[in-house]
Amino acid sequence: MTRDSQQPTAETSFLDLIRHGEPEGGPMFRGSQDDPLSETGWRQMRAAISDSDDWDAVLTSPLQRCRQFAEEVAGQRGLPLYVEPDLREVSFGAWEGRTSQQILTDFGDQLNAFWNDPTSTTPPDGEPIATFYDRVTRAAELWQRRLAGQRVLVVCHGGVIRMLLSDVLHIPLSRSFAGFAVPYACRSLIRLDQSEHGLLRSLLRHGS
């Protein structure tokens, strides 16, 4: 996000969301499992940003697959780094560390039910989607106020991005996982304008 093309004012902020790259261990349901990025994941993340991107701060999930890249960007560019625990991924409970096929084998049709409507199916010992949505959106609102008028790189998770985009676009939580894709290193740019009508939010870009 270049300074010339997206110049914030005191009333305008930008959240440049980026999902982490591929973690070590390959595809699986991780949730709160704290795996670092693989070599491929590091390449994906570094390729997703450029020297023309211009941020004022970096905000990150505490999990390694996000935080380590956020620390690299902040250190290289001399930016303040903030860690927000409530931007961690949703807990998948008993599904964590398992592949989709293993979940289908061990838990039957629960996985398909979750993808079709995560509000009606919660993984055993997992975090309900409504609870996840509440903590993520509260954290985002807090940092929107603290970093008002700034361009912020937010390094986080696919589930976190789904919650934030569902909030901005008014997508029902029941469609928050099946409604759109968030691949590794995907970026989503949100603009926030404080106006006489209140806070106006819009999605400017979503994709690689």
C-alpha positions as CSV (number, residue, x, y, z in Angstrom):
1,M,0.0,0.0,0.0
2,T,1.8,3.1,-1.2
3,R,1.7,6.4,0.5
4,D,0.8,8.3,-2.7
5,S,-2.1,6.0,-3.6
6,Q,-3.7,5.6,-0.2
7,Q,-2.9,8.8,1.8
8,P,-4.7,8.7,5.2
9,T,-5.9,11.7,7.1
10,A,-6.7,12.2,10.7
11,E,-10.2,10.8,9.9
12,T,-9.0,7.9,7.6
13,S,-7.2,4.7,8.5
14,F,-6.2,1.6,6.6
15,L,-5.9,-2.0,7.8
16,D,-3.8,-4.1,5.5
17,L,-4.6,-7.6,6.5
18,I,-2.3,-10.5,5.5
19,R,-2.7,-14.1,6.3
20,H,0.4,-16.1,7.3
21,G,2.1,-18.4,4.8
22,E,2.3,-22.2,4.9
23,P,3.4,-23.4,8.3
24,E,5.7,-26.4,9.0
25,G,3.8,-29.7,9.0
26,G,1.7,-29.2,5.9
27,P,-2.1,-28.7,5.6
28,M,-4.0,-29.4,8.8
29,F,-6.4,-27.7,11.3
30,R,-4.0,-25.8,13.5
31,G,-6.0,-23.2,15.4
32,S,-4.1,-22.5,18.6
33,Q,-1.3,-25.0,17.7
34,D,1.8,-22.8,17.4
35,D,3.8,-24.0,14.4
36,P,6.3,-21.7,12.7
37,L,6.3,-20.9,9.0
38,S,7.9,-23.4,6.6
39,E,10.5,-22.3,4.1
40,T,7.7,-22.1,1.5
41,G,5.7,-20.0,4.0
42,W,8.5,-17.5,4.4
43,R,8.8,-17.2,0.6
44,Q,5.1,-16.7,0.2
45,M,5.0,-13.9,2.8
46,R,8.1,-12.1,1.5
47,A,6.7,-12.3,-2.1
48,A,3.4,-10.8,-0.9
49,I,4.8,-7.5,0.1
50,S,7.1,-5.0,-1.8
51,D,9.3,-2.0,-1.1
52,S,6.5,0.3,-2.3
53,D,4.2,-0.9,0.6
54,D,4.1,1.9,3.2
55,W,2.9,1.3,6.7
56,D,3.1,3.2,10.0
57,A,2.8,0.2,12.3
58,V,2.6,-3.6,12.4
59,L,0.0,-5.5,14.4
60,T,0.2,-9.2,14.8
61,S,-1.3,-12.4,16.3
62,P,1.0,-13.8,19.0
63,L,1.4,-17.2,17.2
64,Q,4.7,-17.9,15.6
65,R,3.4,-18.3,12.0
66,C,2.3,-14.6,12.2
67,R,4.6,-13.0,14.7
68,Q,7.9,-14.0,13.3
69,F,7.2,-12.4,9.9
70,A,5.7,-9.3,11.6
71,E,8.9,-9.0,13.7
72,E,11.0,-9.2,10.5
73,V,8.9,-6.5,8.7
74,A,8.9,-4.2,11.7
75,G,12.6,-4.6,12.3
76,Q,13.6,-4.0,8.7
77,R,11.4,-0.9,8.3
78,G,11.8,0.6,11.7
79,L,8.1,0.3,12.5
80,P,6.4,-0.1,15.9
81,L,5.2,-3.7,16.5
82,Y,2.1,-4.5,18.5
83,V,1.1,-8.0,19.6
84,E,-2.6,-8.7,20.2
85,P,-3.5,-12.0,21.8
86,D,-7.2,-11.8,20.7
87,L,-6.0,-11.9,17.0
88,R,-5.0,-15.5,17.4
89,E,-6.7,-18.1,15.3
90,V,-10.0,-19.8,16.4
91,S,-9.5,-22.9,18.6
92,F,-10.5,-26.0,16.7
93,G,-10.3,-28.1,19.9
94,A,-10.1,-31.9,19.2
95,W,-9.5,-31.2,15.5
96,E,-6.2,-29.4,16.0
97,G,-3.2,-31.2,14.5
98,R,-5.5,-33.3,12.2
99,T,-5.9,-33.2,8.4
100,S,-9.4,-32.8,6.9
101,Q,-9.3,-36.5,6.0
102,Q,-8.5,-37.5,9.6
103,I,-11.3,-35.4,10.9
104,L,-13.8,-36.9,8.4
105,T,-12.6,-40.4,9.5
106,D,-12.8,-39.7,13.2
107,F,-15.7,-37.3,13.4
108,G,-17.9,-38.2,10.5
109,D,-19.9,-35.5,8.9
110,Q,-19.1,-32.8,11.5
111,L,-16.5,-31.2,9.3
112,N,-18.9,-30.8,6.3
113,A,-21.5,-29.4,8.7
114,F,-18.9,-26.9,10.1
115,W,-18.0,-25.6,6.6
116,N,-21.6,-25.3,5.6
117,D,-22.6,-23.4,8.8
118,P,-20.0,-22.9,11.5
119,T,-22.5,-21.3,13.8
120,S,-24.4,-24.6,14.2
121,T,-21.4,-26.9,14.5
122,T,-18.5,-26.4,16.9
123,P,-15.5,-28.8,17.0
124,P,-15.4,-30.8,20.2
125,D,-13.7,-28.7,22.9
126,G,-13.4,-25.9,20.3
127,E,-14.3,-22.2,20.3
128,P,-17.8,-21.3,19.2
129,I,-17.7,-19.0,16.1
130,A,-19.8,-16.4,17.8
131,T,-17.3,-16.2,20.6
132,F,-14.4,-16.0,18.1
133,Y,-16.2,-13.2,16.2
134,D,-16.7,-11.2,19.3
135,R,-13.1,-11.3,20.5
136,V,-11.7,-10.6,17.0
137,T,-14.0,-7.6,16.3
138,R,-13.5,-6.2,19.8
139,A,-9.7,-6.3,19.3
140,A,-9.9,-4.7,15.9
141,E,-12.1,-1.9,17.2
142,L,-9.6,-1.3,20.1
143,W,-6.6,-1.0,17.7
144,Q,-8.6,1.1,15.2
145,R,-9.0,3.7,17.9
146,R,-5.4,3.4,19.2
147,L,-3.9,3.7,15.7
148,A,-6.4,6.0,14.1
149,G,-5.2,7.8,11.0
150,Q,-2.4,5.3,10.4
151,R,-1.7,2.6,7.8
152,V,-1.4,-0.7,9.7
153,L,-0.1,-4.0,8.5
154,V,-2.1,-6.7,10.4
155,V,-0.4,-10.2,10.2
156,C,-3.1,-12.7,11.2
157,H,-5.0,-15.9,10.3
158,G,-7.5,-17.0,7.8
159,G,-10.2,-17.3,10.4
160,V,-9.5,-13.8,11.8
161,I,-9.7,-12.3,8.3
162,R,-13.0,-14.1,7.7
163,M,-14.4,-12.5,10.9
164,L,-13.2,-9.0,10.0
165,L,-14.5,-9.2,6.4
166,S,-17.8,-10.7,7.5
167,D,-18.1,-7.7,9.9
168,V,-17.2,-5.1,7.2
169,L,-19.3,-6.7,4.5
170,H,-22.2,-7.8,6.7
171,I,-21.8,-11.4,5.7
172,P,-23.8,-13.7,8.1
173,L,-21.5,-15.8,10.3
174,S,-23.1,-18.9,8.9
175,R,-21.4,-18.1,5.6
176,S,-18.2,-16.8,7.0
177,F,-16.1,-19.9,6.1
178,A,-17.8,-21.0,2.9
179,G,-18.5,-17.6,1.5
180,F,-15.0,-16.7,0.3
181,A,-11.4,-18.0,0.1
182,V,-8.4,-16.7,2.1
183,P,-5.3,-18.5,0.8
184,Y,-1.9,-18.3,2.3
185,A,-0.3,-14.8,2.2
186,C,-3.6,-13.4,1.0
187,R,-4.0,-9.6,1.5
188,S,-7.2,-7.7,2.2
189,L,-7.2,-3.9,2.4
190,I,-9.9,-2.2,4.6
191,R,-10.4,1.6,4.6
192,L,-12.0,3.2,7.7
193,D,-13.4,6.8,7.5
194,Q,-14.5,8.7,10.5
195,S,-17.3,11.0,9.2
196,E,-20.2,13.0,10.5
197,H,-22.3,9.8,9.9
198,G,-20.0,7.7,12.1
199,L,-17.4,5.2,11.1
200,L,-17.6,4.1,7.5
201,R,-15.7,0.9,6.5
202,S,-15.1,-0.5,3.1
203,L,-13.1,-3.4,1.5
204,L,-10.8,-1.9,-1.2
205,R,-9.0,-5.1,-2.2
206,H,-9.0,-8.9,-1.4
207,G,-6.6,-11.4,-2.9
208,S,-3.0,-12.0,-3.6
